[in-house]
């Protein structure tokens, strides 16, 4: 377990190093994630926005031509740090007092790092359905990447499930609280 935590923190540090502020490109981070997922055997699709400066990533591990599966989803953009006071560089992961600091550690780069690090293990446990990864742009300014991703998935005929965990109950296809 310590190795997984260390690997997750290492990847988190790499992701924090990409300053994917909503006004900036996320292409370097998407390319990095695509490489990591391809390395473990994922089928990766990257879809550029109309400007060519931002992209969504949709990847799958496990069986092909099987409907459904599970989607692990997160956004790659972060809010600006201008006029904020940070004790350290917000785009360089810092460890202090048993905590990790950096722009995006909690929302959402920490989750993305954990999901990608766990991919080889998760796919071994979800063998009958695919395991999907959906990483989008511009969540902080209107969920534009997620809207584009939905259209892409519809066009490809993909129907992965998504859920929401709430009060120790599972709700398939729930939009959240």
C-alpha positions, -999 to 999 in steps of 0.1 A, spaced: 0 0 0 29 24 7 42 19 -28 8 29 -43 6 59 -21 41 69 -30 33 64 -67 1 84 -64 20 113 -47 47 112 -74 21 114 -102 2 141 -82 34 162 -81 38 158 -119 2 169 -124 4 199 -101 34 209 -122 11 215 -151 -4 250 -145 -37 241 -161 -55 273 -151 -88 276 -169 -75 303 -192 -45 282 -203 -40 250 -223 -42 215 -207 -26 197 -236 7 189 -219 -12 173 -189 -35 154 -212 -5 141 -232 12 130 -199 -20 112 -188 -25 96 -222 11 82 -220 6 68 -185 -27 51 -195 -13 37 -228 16 23 -209 -8 1 -189 -27 -10 -221 -55 15 -222 -72 25 -255 -69 63 -254 -88 89 -274 -79 126 -272 -104 151 -285 -93 188 -290 -117 217 -285 -124 241 -313 -94 262 -304 -69 233 -305 -56 245 -271 -76 222 -248 -85 186 -249 -106 159 -233 -92 124 -227 -113 93 -228 -96 60 -222 -107 24 -216 -92 -7 -201 -106 -41 -202 -130 -58 -226 -140 -41 -259 -174 -42 -275 -191 -46 -241 -217 -20 -231 -215 -2 -198 -185 -3 -175 -174 22 -149 -162 57 -156 -137 75 -133 -140 111 -142 -123 143 -133 -114 177 -147 -80 190 -155 -84 227 -150 -78 247 -119 -89 282 -108 -63 310 -110 -39 317 -81 -36 354 -88 -40 376 -57 -39 345 -35 -14 340 -7 4 307 -9 31 296 15 48 278 -14 47 277 -52 11 265 -60 24 246 -90 51 227 -71 37 200 -48 48 207 -12 46 184 18 42 200 52 30 185 85 18 153 69 -3 172 42 2 179 5 -2 214 -9 -5 225 -45 -32 239 -68 -55 210 -76 -45 186 -49 -81 182 -38 -99 194 -68 -93 172 -90 -57 163 -97 -54 142 -65 -83 120 -77 -69 118 -112 -35 108 -98 -51 81 -76 -73 68 -105 -44 65 -130 -21 50 -104 -47 24 -95 -56 16 -131 -36 -16 -134 -51 -30 -102 -87 -19 -109 -88 -34 -143 -79 -68 -128 -110 -66 -106 -134 -53 -133 -129 -80 -159 -164 -83 -174 -169 -46 -181 -146 -19 -193 -130 6 -169 -132 41 -184 -113 73 -176 -127 107 -186 -106 137 -180 -121 170 -192 -113 207 -196 -130 239 -184 -151 225 -155 -143 256 -135 -158 279 -161 -189 260 -172 -182 223 -177 -175 229 -214 -152 199 -217 -178 176 -200 -205 188 -224 -182 181 -254 -173 147 -240 -210 137 -237 -214 145 -274 -183 125 -283 -195 95 -263 -230 97 -279 -214 99 -314 -194 68 -306 -224 49 -292 -207 45 -258 -229 42 -228 -208 38 -197 -225 41 -164 -217 67 -138 -229 69 -103 -228 90 -72 -220 78 -37 -242 94 -10 -250 84 25 -236 49 21 -261 41 -7 -252 37 -43 -273 56 -69 -267 46 -105 -270 76 -129 -276 100 -100 -267 137 -108 -254 143 -72 -268 162 -42 
